[in-house]
Structure formats: structure tokens, C-alpha cells
Amino acid sequence: MLGWAIMFLVVAIVAGVLGFGGIAGAAVGIAKILFFVFLVLFVVTLIFGRRRPRP
């Protein structure tokens, strides 16, 4: 998911450089959403993913 966020960020940068402001804004918005979803899932995995079964 982080890869998708980085990809949309790169698309936004390229679109911004080429003058496509609407596409750049949309791509940045999608990149932000994907990054925060990744961050939440990462924290949840850190908290709940390391549990060891009790004997």
C-alpha cells in the first residue's frame, strides 16, 4: 500500500510540473489517504501481529 501512495505522489509531482493542477491535486489527495491507511494498518499490525500463543 505504501508503494501505491508513493506512485500517486510521483504522478502528482509530474502532473504539477507539467501544469495539470487538477490531476495533481487529485493524485495528492489519493496519496494522502493511502498513506494514512497504510500508517493505521502498520500500527495495528505492530500491536496485534506479535502475539504469541500461550501454552
Kinemage of the C-alpha trace (Angstrom):
@kinemage 1
@onewidth
@group {chain A} dominant
@subgroup {mainchain}
@vectorlist {calphas} color= white
{ca met a 1} P 0.000 0.000 0.000
{ca leu a 2} L 2.896 2.301 0.653
{ca gly a 3} L 4.028 1.638 -2.899
{ca trp a 4} L 0.685 2.869 -4.238
{ca ala a 5} L 0.938 6.025 -2.124
{ca ile a 6} L 4.426 6.732 -3.456
{ca met a 7} L 3.246 6.084 -7.014
{ca phe a 8} L 0.393 8.588 -6.681
{ca leu a 9} L 2.787 11.105 -5.151
{ca val a 10} L 5.122 10.758 -8.137
{ca val a 11} L 2.164 11.146 -10.512
{ca ala a 12} L 1.164 14.299 -8.641
{ca ile a 13} L 4.656 15.759 -8.884
{ca val a 14} L 4.914 15.030 -12.604
{ca ala a 15} L 1.426 16.416 -13.263
{ca gly a 16} L 2.232 19.528 -11.244
{ca val a 17} L 5.445 20.131 -13.179
{ca leu a 18} L 3.596 19.742 -16.480
{ca gly a 19} L 0.847 22.140 -15.419
{ca phe a 20} L -2.047 19.751 -14.803
{ca gly a 21} L -3.204 21.218 -11.495
{ca gly a 22} L -6.477 19.306 -11.194
{ca ile a 23} L -4.884 15.933 -11.762
{ca ala a 24} L -2.027 16.804 -9.407
{ca gly a 25} L -4.439 17.790 -6.648
{ca ala a 26} L -6.449 14.610 -7.032
{ca ala a 27} L -3.319 12.455 -7.023
{ca val a 28} L -2.023 14.164 -3.875
{ca gly a 29} L -5.362 13.577 -2.159
{ca ile a 30} L -5.312 9.886 -3.044
{ca ala a 31} L -1.674 9.599 -1.923
{ca lys a 32} L -2.522 11.155 1.462
{ca ile a 33} L -5.445 8.801 2.016
{ca leu a 34} L -3.404 5.736 1.071
{ca phe a 35} L -0.507 6.826 3.277
{ca phe a 36} L -2.722 7.265 6.337
{ca val a 37} L -4.466 3.935 5.719
{ca phe a 38} L -1.016 2.313 5.468
{ca leu a 39} L 0.057 4.013 8.683
{ca val a 40} L -3.013 2.799 10.590
{ca leu a 41} L -2.618 -0.756 9.306
{ca phe a 42} L 1.088 -0.711 10.163
{ca val a 43} L 0.422 0.366 13.755
{ca val a 44} L -2.357 -2.206 14.175
{ca thr a 45} L -0.051 -4.918 12.843
{ca leu a 46} L 2.698 -3.855 15.238
{ca ile a 47} L 0.333 -4.015 18.186
{ca phe a 48} L -1.577 -7.198 17.365
{ca gly a 49} L 0.747 -9.051 14.991
{ca arg a 50} L 3.430 -10.071 17.505
{ca arg a 51} L 1.216 -12.046 19.850
{ca arg a 52} L 2.497 -15.482 20.738
{ca pro a 53} L 0.086 -18.233 21.650
{ca arg a 54} L 0.069 -19.060 25.329
{ca pro a 55} L 0.980 -22.668 26.220
